[in-house]
Amino acid sequence: MATYTHGHAESVLRSHRSRTAENSAGYLLGRLHAGQSLLDIGSGPGTITADLARIVAPGPLTALEATDEAIALTKAELDAQGIDATYVVGDVHDLDLPSRTYDVTHAHQVLQHLVDPVSALREMGRVTRPGGVIAVRDADYAAFTWWPLIPALDEWLDLYRRLARHNGAEPDAGRRLLSWARAADLQILQASSTNWTYATPTDRRWWGGLWAERITDSAIADQATALEWADRADLERIADGWREWADHPDGWFMVPSGELIAAP
């Protein structure tokens, strides 16, 4: 299992809690219906999980995370929304779950953080029932696009991609989902992509502000300084670049994600 490069700083959780089934799993929604059993891998703060659970209710929900800390975040959100679930701490590369169990096995922004995404997809296929689906969505950092061109943001992107790969992960995952699924011997049903776009003043303040905070006060900052790839002055300069972008009236940022639906 790779090191989770982002960690669980409040700036990270604030971003993840903005995710919903509508803005993060729209490609999957047409295949969901009441009564399906759902496994959500990498459930995190649980906002997508809760939305999906309501769609498949009364079908059973299982949420899986890599650590006790992370699964506690899921449980807190689902408890607050009155949603019942089975909670599992485990490794997606080697799931301690029975084969052919779930109608839907879902993972949002997970494969990009793994040492071996192909074996993870193979495991997801193993625990999915015949006739069920495996659904994954992952960002592609090299395809992130923004305007205006601010050198500090180029520095940020280079630093993040280097850190992710140092941790055994692949930040440019979106473009690789199809090839990974084929290598895992899954049947490809649908390959697509969608974007998150930040261009309004409100969205720019939110997106730029959380990244300015994340680059200076999160696991990313800790790793960058520990490896001596950046010092505090470097990180503050990058944060200032994010704030400059957020304040610019022409500011525009696109985050593309690859999406894939497959069958075992």
C-alpha positions in Angstrom: 0.0 0.0 0.0 1.4 3.4 -0.9 1.7 6.3 1.5 -1.3 8.5 1.2 0.4 11.7 0.0 -2.4 14.1 1.0 -2.9 13.0 4.5 -6.0 14.1 6.5 -5.4 17.8 7.2 -8.5 19.9 7.5 -7.8 21.5 4.1 -7.9 18.0 2.5 -11.1 17.0 4.3 -12.7 20.3 3.3 -12.1 19.4 -0.3 -13.2 15.9 0.0 -16.4 16.8 1.8 -17.5 18.8 -1.2 -17.8 15.7 -3.2 -21.2 14.2 -4.0 -22.6 11.4 -6.1 -23.7 14.1 -8.6 -20.4 15.9 -9.0 -18.1 12.8 -8.6 -20.0 9.7 -9.7 -22.4 10.9 -12.4 -21.0 8.3 -14.8 -22.3 5.5 -12.5 -25.7 6.8 -11.4 -27.6 5.3 -14.4 -26.5 1.8 -13.4 -27.7 2.0 -9.8 -31.1 1.0 -8.4 -32.7 0.1 -5.1 -31.7 -3.2 -3.5 -28.1 -3.4 -4.9 -25.3 -4.3 -2.5 -22.5 -1.7 -2.6 -18.9 -1.7 -1.6 -17.3 1.8 -1.4 -13.5 1.6 -1.3 -11.7 4.6 0.0 -14.9 6.1 1.5 -13.1 8.9 3.2 -15.4 11.6 4.7 -18.4 9.6 3.4 -20.3 12.2 1.4 -20.3 10.2 -1.8 -20.8 7.0 0.1 -24.0 8.5 1.7 -25.4 9.6 -1.6 -24.8 6.2 -3.2 -26.2 4.4 -0.2 -29.5 6.3 -0.5 -29.8 5.3 -4.1 -29.3 1.5 -3.5 -31.3 1.4 -0.2 -32.4 -1.0 1.2 -29.4 -2.8 -0.3 -26.5 -3.3 2.1 -23.6 -0.9 2.2 -20.0 -1.7 3.1 -17.4 1.1 3.5 -13.7 0.3 3.3 -10.8 2.4 4.3 -7.1 1.8 4.8 -6.8 3.0 8.4 -8.9 3.3 11.6 -8.6 7.1 11.3 -10.0 7.2 7.8 -12.9 4.8 8.5 -13.9 6.8 11.5 -14.4 9.8 9.2 -16.8 7.7 7.1 -18.7 6.4 10.1 -19.1 9.9 11.6 -20.7 11.2 8.4 -23.0 8.2 7.8 -24.1 8.2 11.5 -24.9 11.9 11.1 -27.1 11.1 8.1 -28.7 8.1 9.7 -27.2 5.6 7.2 -26.4 2.0 8.3 -23.2 0.4 7.0 -20.6 -2.3 7.6 -17.2 -0.8 8.2 -14.0 -2.5 7.2 -10.4 -1.5 7.5 -8.3 -3.3 4.9 -6.0 -3.3 1.9 -7.7 -3.0 -1.5 -4.7 -5.0 -2.9 -5.8 -8.0 -0.8 -9.4 -7.6 0.3 -10.5 -9.8 3.2 -14.0 -10.1 1.7 -15.8 -13.0 0.1 -15.8 -13.4 -3.7 -18.8 -12.5 -5.8 -20.5 -10.5 -3.0 -21.3 -7.0 -4.3 -23.5 -5.7 -7.1 -21.5 -2.5 -7.2 -17.8 -2.0 -6.2 -16.9 1.7 -6.3 -13.7 3.6 -5.8 -13.4 7.4 -6.2 -9.9 9.0 -6.5 -8.3 5.8 -5.0 -6.3 4.1 -7.7 -3.9 7.1 -8.1 -2.7 6.5 -4.5 -1.9 2.8 -4.8 1.3 0.9 -5.4 -0.4 -1.7 -7.7 -3.7 -0.4 -9.1 -3.9 -3.5 -11.4 -4.0 -5.9 -8.5 -6.5 -3.6 -6.7 -8.8 -3.7 -9.8 -8.4 -7.5 -9.9 -9.5 -7.7 -6.3 -12.4 -5.4 -7.0 -13.4 -7.7 -9.8 -13.1 -10.8 -7.6 -15.6 -9.4 -4.9 -18.1 -8.3 -7.5 -20.9 -10.6 -8.5 -21.5 -11.7 -12.1 -23.7 -9.1 -13.7 -22.4 -6.5 -11.3 -20.1 -3.5 -12.0 -16.8 -2.0 -10.9 -16.7 1.8 -11.1 -13.6 3.9 -10.7 -12.8 7.6 -11.2 -9.4 9.2 -10.9 -7.9 12.6 -11.6 -5.0 13.1 -14.0 -2.6 15.7 -12.6 -0.5 16.2 -15.7 -3.7 17.2 -17.5 -4.7 19.9 -15.0 -5.0 23.2 -16.8 -5.2 26.8 -15.5 -5.1 30.4 -16.5 -3.4 32.8 -16.0 0.0 31.1 -16.2 1.6 31.5 -12.8 5.1 30.0 -12.3 4.4 29.0 -8.7 1.6 26.7 -9.8 3.9 24.9 -12.2 6.3 24.5 -9.2 3.4 23.1 -7.2 2.4 20.6 -9.8 5.9 19.3 -10.3 6.4 19.0 -6.5 3.2 17.1 -6.0 3.8 14.7 -8.9 7.3 14.0 -7.6 6.0 13.3 -4.0 3.2 11.0 -5.2 5.7 8.9 -7.3 8.2 8.9 -4.4 5.3 7.3 -2.4 4.8 4.6 -5.0 1.7 6.1 -6.5 0.7 7.4 -10.0 -0.7 10.9 -10.0 -1.6 10.8 -13.7 -4.0 8.0 -13.1 -7.0 9.1 -15.1 -5.5 8.3 -18.5 -4.4 4.9 -17.3 -7.7 3.5 -16.0 -8.6 1.7 -19.2 -5.1 0.1 -19.5 -5.1 -0.9 -15.8 -8.6 -2.5 -16.1 -7.6 -4.4 -19.2 -4.5 -5.7 -17.4 -6.7 -6.8 -14.6 -8.7 -8.9 -17.1 -11.9 -6.9 -16.5 -14.6 -6.5 -19.1 -14.8 -2.9 -20.2 -18.3 -1.5 -20.3 -17.7 2.3 -20.4 -14.7 4.7 -20.5 -15.3 8.4 -20.1 -14.1 11.6 -18.5 -15.5 14.6 -16.7 -14.0 17.8 -15.2 -14.3 19.9 -12.1 -13.9 23.6 -13.1 -13.2 26.5 -10.8 -13.8 29.9 -12.5 -16.2 32.0 -10.4 -14.9 34.3 -7.7 -16.4 32.0 -5.0 -15.0 28.9 -6.5 -11.5 30.4 -7.0 -11.4 31.6 -3.4 -12.4 28.1 -2.2 -10.1 26.1 -4.5 -7.1 28.4 -4.3 -7.5 28.9 -0.6 -7.6 25.2 0.3 -4.5 24.5 -1.9 -2.6 27.5 -0.4 -3.3 26.0 3.0 -2.6 22.4 1.9 0.8 23.2 0.5 1.9 24.8 3.7 0.1 22.8 6.4 -0.5 19.2 5.5 1.2 15.9 4.9 2.3 17.3 1.6 4.3 20.1 3.3 5.7 17.7 5.8 7.0 15.3 3.2 8.4 18.0 0.9 10.4 19.5 3.7 11.5 16.2 5.2 12.9 15.2 1.7 14.5 18.6 1.4 12.7 19.1 -1.9 11.3 22.4 -0.6 11.8 24.6 2.4 9.3 26.8 4.1 10.1 29.8 1.9 9.4 27.6 -1.2 6.1 26.5 0.2 5.0 30.0 1.1 5.9 31.2 -2.4 3.7 28.4 -3.9 0.9 29.3 -1.5 1.2 33.0 -2.6 0.9 31.8 -6.2 -2.3 30.0 -5.4 -3.7 33.2 -3.7 -2.6 35.2 -6.7 -4.5 32.9 -9.0 -7.6 32.9 -6.8 -7.6 36.8 -6.8 -7.2 37.1 -10.5 -10.5 38.0 -12.4 -9.5 35.8 -15.3 -8.7 32.8 -13.0 -9.8 29.4 -14.4 -8.8 25.9 -13.3 -9.8 22.6 -14.7 -9.4 19.2 -13.0 -10.0 16.3 -15.4 -10.8 12.8 -14.2 -10.9 9.6 -16.1 -13.9 7.3 -15.4 -14.3 3.6 -16.0 -17.1 1.1 -15.6 -16.2 -2.6 -15.9 -17.5 -6.0 -15.2 -15.7 -9.0 -13.6 
